[in-house]
Amino acid sequence: MGDAPAAELDAVLGGDAWDVGVSLEGAPPSTGPIRLGRNVCYVVLAVLFNQEDAVLLVQEAKPECRGTWYLPAGRMEPGESIVAAMRREVKEETGLECEAVTLLALEERGPSWIRFAFLARPTGGTLKTLEEADAESLQATWWPGDPRALPLRAPDILPLLDLAARYRRSPPHPATLPRDLPCTPLCLRLLVAFTNHTGDVWVLLATAGTPHLPVVVCGTSPSELRGGLRRPVLQLLGGCLPLDSSPGPLGLLGLQHQAGGPGGADGICFNVVLSIPSSSPGGAPPEPRDPAFRWWQVEEGSRRGRILQRLRAAATVPIRS
């Protein structure tokens, strides 16, 4: 396998970043440079609790939802990092400073609308009052009870509150935060794993140049939005592997983005893991149809164990479409 692919695999498994490079698998989409406000929209959202386990909520000021309550959230601006955008939105809407703990979920409506939901902790500031109401929010509060007792802007925050509560009790995955590494396209690096019932593990590699984990680019045109982030993954795997059943769900291991990337691009690389189902206890992976791909059997024990652990349903940041 060589040192470089092994190092790449270890970095991805650990939630770290790795240079995307120029070798991309699959047909590139007909999309120009990724630009916030032009062909993508990134939204940030934060769940914060105080020492009494009350959750931080804001009262909306927007005319269409004025007076309702929601978690602090808003659109990311060009030139911002993802975490900086989250901290700015929390400050503007609640008056509080905070620091990110981990991503709780990645939510998407196709690659052109992606929301990053964070668990964060307060570090300072003063809670916003009605006397300080502005266009960002009317006020903020630490709500000690069930948020469903309030008029909510939308109930989509309730599953995120459940995720946050479970993470605080027993973190199912390592703390996962964006890594500062430039990425021009919007793409996914794939850790495609095949496992059998005896515990053997193989990882799919792309062979162009130095063997590496495959990277597929997401398009943002209307025809490319159907199926969300999973669509280009299924297209790639359907073209190179004879599959009897659908691959498992995508789980987020990490992501990389740099504010003001090359040429001002707002691209992101999502490092994801998914499994290819096995039909027999001691079976081997399906032979790739395309010579541009091959399987590598993971024999080193700790690395194999880390892959198996990350394939568990709750051991990665969930991706919700």
N, C-alpha and C positions, 0 to 999 in steps of 0.2 A: 504493500500500500504506500509505503514511503512516509517520510516524516511530515510533509506538509498536509496531506489529507488527515492523518491521525491528529495533528494539532488542530485542524479545522473542526473535526468531529468533537474533540474534547472542549473546544471553545464554545461551540454551539450547545452542547449538552449542559455546560455550566452557565448558560445565559449570557455569554460574552458575545463580542462582535468579531466579524471576519470580513476582510475586503471582498466585495462582490466581484471585482475584476471585470473582464470584458467578455468572458465566455458565458453565454446565456443559452439555455436549452429551449427548444420549441420555437415556433414561428413568432417573431416579435410582433406585438400589436401595433395597430396604426395610430399611435398616440404620440403627440409631441412631448416636449419636456413637462415634467410634473410641476405644476404651479398652483399654490394655494389661491383660492378665489377664481381660478380659471378652469381647471379640470379636476380638482380635488377639493374636498372640504374635510379638515380634521377638527374634531371636537374633543375637548377635555372635560372631565368631570371628576369630582373629588368627594370621597366619603371620609369625614372626620368625626371622632368621638372625643368627649372630654373625660376627665377622671371618674365621673359619675356615670359613664356609659350613655350619656345623652348624645344624640346625633346633631350635627350642624346643618341647619336648613335655612334657606333664604326665601323671602317673600318677593314674588316677581313684580317687576315694574312695567313690563312690556304690555301695551294695550290689549293684545289678544289673550293674555293670561294674567292680567293684573290682579294681585291679591292672593293668587294661589301660591303654593309652597313647592320647593324643589331642592335638590342638591345643587351646590355651586357648580356651574358648568358654563361653557361658552366656546366660541370658535378660536382656533389657533390662528395667529397672525403671521404673515411672511417675516422671516428673519428670526423667529422664536424657536427655541428648542421645545420639545413636548412638555418636559417638566416645568420649564419656565412659564409656558402658557398656562399650565394648571395652577401654578402659584399665583400668577397675575389674576386669574379669574377668581380665585379664592379671596385674594386681597380686595379686589374691586367690589365683590358682591357681599363680603362678610366683614371686612375690616381686619381680618386676621392674617398673620403670616403662617406659613406651614412648610413642612418638608415631606417629600414623597416617601412612602414606605415600600409599596409594591404596586404593580398593575394588578387589578382584580379581574378585569375582563377586557377583551377587545370586541367591540360591537361594530357591525358593518351592514351597509345597505348597498352592496356592490362596492368595488374598489374606490369609487369616487366620494363615498361618505363613510368615514371611519371615526368611531368614538373610543377614546382611551379612558377607561374608568380606573381611577387610582384610589388606593387607601393611603391616607396621609395623616400626619399628626400636627397639631397646632404648636407653634413655637413662639408666638407673641402677637402683639396687636391688640386692638380694642374692638369688641363686638359692635357692629353697625346698628344704630337705632333709627327709629322713624324720623327723628330730627335730621338725620343725615341721608335721607332718601334721595336717590338720584335716578338716572336712566338705567343704571346697572341693576339696582334692586331697591325695594322699599326698606327692608331691614333684614337682620339675621337673628337666629335664636338657637340655643341648645335645647332641642326637643327631647324630653325624657321618656315619653310614652310611645305608643304605636303611631307612626306617621299616618296611617290610614284614618286616624281620627281628624286629620286636617284636610282641607280642600287641596288636593295635590294637582299640580300642573299636568302630570301624567303618572300612571302607575308603573312605568318601566323602571323606576328607581327601586322598587321593592325587591326584585331579585338581587340587585347590587348590594342592598343593605344586608340581605341574607348571606351573600358571599363574604362581605366584610366581617360580619359577626362570626362566621365559621373560620375565617382566616385568623382572626384575633384569638379564637379559642385554641386552634391547632392548625398552623400553616400547612396546607396540603402540598405546596410547591415552594421552592426557594424564592426569596424576594427577587422580583423581576422588574428591572427598570431599563429605559432606553439607553443604549450605548452611543457615545459620540463618535460616529464614523460616517463619512459621507456616502451617499447613495443617490445616483442620478435617477434611476427608474423607480417605480413602485413594483416591488418584486417579492417573491418568496423563495427562501433557501429551504430545500426539502431534505429532512432526515427521514427517508423512507426505509422502514425496517420490516424485515420478514422474520417471524419467529415461529418455531414449531413447538409441539407439546413437550418436547424433551429439553427445552431451554436453549436451543441453538439460535443464534442471531446472525442475520446478514443485513448489510446496509447497501443501498443502491448508489452507485457512483456514476457520474458522467466522465467519459474518458477523453474528451477533447482537451489537448494540452496536458497539464498535470491532473491526474484523477482528483475529482472534487465532488462535493455534494451538489446535486442539480439545483439550478436557479431558474425560475420561470418568471416572466414579466407579466404584470397585470395591465390590461387595457382599461380605458375609461370611456370608450364610446358606448352609446346605448346598447349595441349588440353584444358588447363585451362585458356588460354589467350583470347580465342574467347568470345566476349561479354564484355570484359573489366571488370571494377570494378562492373558493374551492374549485371554481370552473377551470382556470388554467392548470391546476394540479391534475384534475381528472383528465383533461385533454392530453397532457404529457404522458401520464401513466397508461391511458388507453391506447396511445400510439406506440408505446415501447414494451408493454407487458401484456401477455394473455391472461386476463383476469376473469375468474369465474364469479366473483362477487365484488361488491363495492369496497374500496379501502375504508379503514376506520376514520373517525373524525380527526380534524386538524387540532393540534394542541400547540399553543404558542410557548416556545422556549425562550425567546428573546427578540429584540428588534434593534435596529440601528438607524440613526438619523442624525444629520448634522445641520444646524441652523445655517442658512446661507450656504448651501452646498455648492458643488461645481456648477458654475453658470447661474447660480441662484436657484437651482432645482430643489424641490421639496420632496424628493424621493425618500422612500423608506424600504428597508429590507426586513421582512418578517422571517425569523428562523422558526420553522414549524416541524413537528414530528407527526407521523402517521404510520399506521401498520398495514401490511398486506396480509389478508387472512390466509391461514394454512388449512388445507382440507384433509391432511393426514398427520398422525402423531409425530412421525420422524421425517416428515417431508422436507424437500429442498425448495428453494424459491423458484418461481416460474422463469424459464430462460428468456432473457430480453430478445425481442424481435429485432431491435435496432442495435447494431454494433457500437453505437456511440454510448452505450450503457453496459455496465456489468455489475455483478454482485461481489461484495467483499465479505467474507465470513469473519465475524468479530470473535476472536479466540481469547483475547486478554480478559481475564475474569472481572476485574473491577469495571472496565469499560462496558462489557456486556451487561453487568449488573445495573449500571447507570442507565443504559438504554431501556432495559426491562422496567426499571422503576419509573422512568419518564413516560412509558407507554400506558401506565395506569391512568384511568379516566380523570382523576383529580390532581395529577402530579404536574400539570401544566396550566398556564393561564387559558381559560376557555375563550374560544372564538365564537361569537354569536351572530348569526345572520338574520 
